[in-house]
Amino acid sequence: MIRFKHWTFAALLLAYFATAFAQKYNIFHTTLENGLEVIAVENAIVPLATIEIAVRNGAFTETPEYDGLSHLYEHMFFKANAELPDQESFLERVGDLGMSWNGTTREEVVNYYFTLPKDNLREGLEFMRDAIRTPLFLEEELVRERPVVIGEYDRQESNPVFHLITAVNKKLWRQYYSHKNIIGDRAVILSADREKMKTIQQRYYVPNNASLIVAGDVKHEKVFKLAKKIFGSWPRGEDPFVSFPAPDHPPLPKTEIVVVEKPVNAITIQIGMHGPSVRQDPAATYAADVFSYILRQPNSKFYKQLVDSGLLTGVNLNYYTLHKTGPITILAQTSAEKYEAAAKAIFTQIQQFTDPDYYTDEQLANAKHQLEINETYGQERPSNFAHTVGFWWSVAGLDYYLAYVDNLRQVSRDDINAYVRRYIQNAPYIMGVLVSPEDRKRLQINAEGKPL
């Protein structure tokens, strides 16, 4: 029973909005005795069901000796387990059930999902149970999969911008870089063994660190009943973030510049800053989303002054919501001839962000309205919506997402100014410059990113 005297008015309001949102979009939630959170999303648009398990794992759990192994584990998930002796049997069962399947690894969540005919829901849940609970990590399959993951690494490494992003991130997250590095470390991936896979499983793949999401042409009562029967015996584990807490990233001590030389035809500028943590400063995350949307529009002063003026060929400012310090990133492209003027113009715009006329009331209202529309569209396809729910469950908590639209509506100009002053205008940053050796020499760009 809730004792209202212990609740603040804000908490009551948040709970009301979350409940209203859940009812509007047919989202239902329960928690099994072993700690597994079960979320059902009823949407009978097509006779399909998506079964997803989200786990609080990913780069933010990785010390240097595990750098990239959450991603390798994701690949090993779709292979042999106690019920299916090899990947061939796994894929044969996938075909029997008519499933499409995949998984993704991000900074603060790893998710696995199957979409299949709704009549195969029970069998699909049993299939997911066996995969999540009893992977075998066969040595021969691990040997085959390491090069596959390295292949993804190689493809990213072939893009010059990857080297810029890596150089900026190594300074931006200097003390705990591996905890933000999804792609991982090549040597760590190539040397990964079964024992490390088992350690990840035992530490993070426990029901009280996971959520089961079922979305589509389903009824929540049936989902909850099946979940209890099929997953109820999965034994609760120790809270991994008590025994192995993910570190908080210390503030940047100073502004730094890094120059990356690659054979490119243009100059790319990346500016990275520490943004708000959604768990520590949730109000700032709503302001960040609204402000980023305003700046992305072609009618914004930011875009007109930097792109329409001809100084840049493209520019974007983005905030990425995370528990462990979400990054703020400005990414811009220009020519060698316009580099110096373009870099100065970017910082001029930053100082003008809090000017009363930098954006209109109409632009502010439109940003909030369009973000709400985007959320509505995102909920129309249950298979994609399951991924959205899994991400927010892990990073911010389900209540944050359920109240997201209502909190967006409350964002004011004062909220945006507070966010900008704290996290952008008065904060140190890392600036990276991607330039060809020839242009760097011709422009005499020094280690501070400035022409001599």
Secondary structure, 3 states (H helix, E strand, C coil): CCCHHHCCHHHHHHHHHHHHHHHHCCEEEEECCCCCEEEEEECCCCCEEEEEEEECCCHHHCCHHHCCHHHHHHHHHCCCECCCCCHHHHHHHHHHHCCEEEEEECCCCEEEEEEEEHHHHHHHHHHHHHHHHCECCCHHHHHHHHHHHHHHHHHHHCCHHHHHHHHHHHHHCHHHHHHHCCCCCHHHHHCCCHHHHHHHHHHHCCHHHEEEEEEECCCHHHHHHHHHHHHCCCCCCCCHHHHCCCCCCCCCCCCEEEEEECCCCCEEEEEEEECCCCCCCHHHHHHHHHHHHHHHCCCCHHHHHHHHCCCCCEEEEEECCCCCCCEEEEEEEECCCCHHHHHHHHHHHHHHCCCCCCCCHHHHHHHHHHHHHHHHHHCCCHHHHHHHHHHHHHHCCHHHHHCHHHHHHCCCHHHHHHHHHHHHHCCCCEEEEEECHHHHHHHCECCCCCEC
